[in-house]
Amino acid sequence: MTQVQTIRGPIDTAALGRVLVHEHVFLMNMEYTQNYRADFFSEETVSRAAAKLKALKAAGIDTIVDLTVLGLGRHIPMLAKVAARTDLNIIVSTGLYTFDEVPGPFAFYGPGLLCDAREPMIDHFVKDIVEGIAGTTIKAGELKCAIDVPGLRPGVERVMRAVARAHLLTGAPITVHTAPRAETGLVVQRVLAEEGVNLEDVIIGHCGDTDDIDYLMRLADQGSILGMDRFGINFTITFEERVRTIAQMVKRGYVDRLTLSHDCACWSDFFPSVEAYNTAMPDHHYLHIHQQVIPALLEAGVTREQIDRMFIDNPRRHFEAAARRFAARS
Ligand SMILES: [Zn+2]
């Protein structure tokens, strides 16, 4: 029996059910929101978010992994308010999202820096997983970092190695935001493997943004799970290309390496209002996979059983295998 931390406490992995592995409840530049978006801290934001998550649960999804970490505006008090109003399991994450430098609190504090110390991010992430986030008892169940087109910048590498160490100390699995057009998933695999991470414990995020089957097979052949996780964002790649790529990967025997998600949010300051978000990306909402993607996958020859492998079995294995390996090491 393996347990996973959710915002309402630990649950058995058997209770994860259908999982969307890469979502956000809220997504923001916290400084901007604190200064300019008073509407975020409102009852309306909470009730609208709760309604969206309830509709998702009613559509058959049991769990989401909220990958909002430092750098993306994680706000535990608001998240907890929403979670209290829905039966959906929400797995909270820790880690840091940057494409380049580390933020101020870590810029001068660390190995060889002005305030010379053992890498503080490791303890920070471990504490979020083992004790709770920011003085709460809400524990993170997933680690997250990022590498985009600029590649392995010094700050990005520092975060990635700290995430790897925190994973080895806790057994929490890892998701990494990557940029397929720069093939940064391969860099992730190299760095994490150097740190001793089993690549099966890693979801390479945003693999759905490419139809480069060779690249996807190279990643999957190393054991990692691929996040086909940006359904509803149709400007880097079309909906049809996203579906066709998954069908192609399934056909080639990679169904055990695929997960599905949207990477969407109930509220984000990346758009001036919720209405502007909906207008800019009308398909980018929590029900898109149920309403459009599943029928299209079935049409493309993917079976219901294979879709359940992607929704249920693969996310469950992501948590169970990492915990099992951690127990074997301890
Ligand atoms: Zn995301």
Residues whose N, C-alpha, C, O or C-beta is under 5 A from the ligand:
A	BS01	ZN	L67 D263
